[in-house]
Every structure is written in C-alpha cells, then in structure tokens.
Amino acid sequence: METYNLKEIEGKKLIYERDEFKARHIQLSKGDKIPPCDMSSHVIFIVLEGEVEITVDDDKATLEEGECLISEPGLYSMKTEKGVKLLGIQVEKVDG
C-alpha cells in the first residue's frame, strides 16, 4: 500500500506505475495546454483544483473541481484558462 498527499505534489509527475495502470499528477498554469496525444488506454481524469477543457477525439468537456471524466482510448488534449491540478489514471487492457 502506498499513500500520496495530492495537495502537496506540484507540476507533472508520474506517481504510480504498474503494468495494469499508471497514475499521474498533472498541474497546468493559467493559459497552459497539452497538445493532442494518442492514448491507447482507457483514461480517468479527476479535477483536484481549478478548471480544464478536455478534448477526446471530437468531443469536448469542461471539468471543474470535484468532477471527473472517464473515456475510451482516443486522441486527447487539454487546456486551461484558470489553471488546474488533476489526477490522470491510464487503465491498460489486461489479458486473462
């Protein structure tokens, strides 16, 4: 078992990685964005602070603190006008 204080983590940081999934802390400042990235895994984003617009393929969603997005593999990008801290979890397909 491992515990993490997400309030104390700053910036972009891979905080946990196994074959089955990865958990990543992502922090973007006002006006920052992450360019399109082709994700082959299912993804869960949980907003810890702030607001972010996430695009998956051609669908857009704006998420605020306490909201999450769960989506299939696809082409992902995000941008924020106000700044955001979020937790991203990539869930890999496991054979068996």
Residue, then its C-alpha position, 0 to 999 in steps of 0.5 A: m500500500e502506498t499513500y500520496n498527499l495530492k495537495e502537496i505534489e506540484g507540476k507533472k509527475l508520474i506517481y504510480e506505475r504498474d503494468e495494469f495502470k499508471a497514475r499521474h499528477i498533472q498541474l497546468s498554469k493559467g493559459d497552459k495546454i497539452p497538445p493532442c496525444d494518442m492514448s491507447s488506454h482507457v483514461i480517468f481524469i479527476v479535477l483536484e483544483g481549478e478548471v480544464e477543457i478536455t478534448v477526446d477525439d471530437d468531443k469536448a468537456t469542461l471539468e471543474e473541481g470535484e468532477c471527473l471524466i472517464s473515456e475510451p482510448g482516443l486522441y486527447s488534449m487539454k487546456t486551461e484558462k484558470g489553471v488546474k491540478l488533476l489526477g490522470i489514471q491510464v487503465e491498460k487492457v489486461d489479458g486473462 
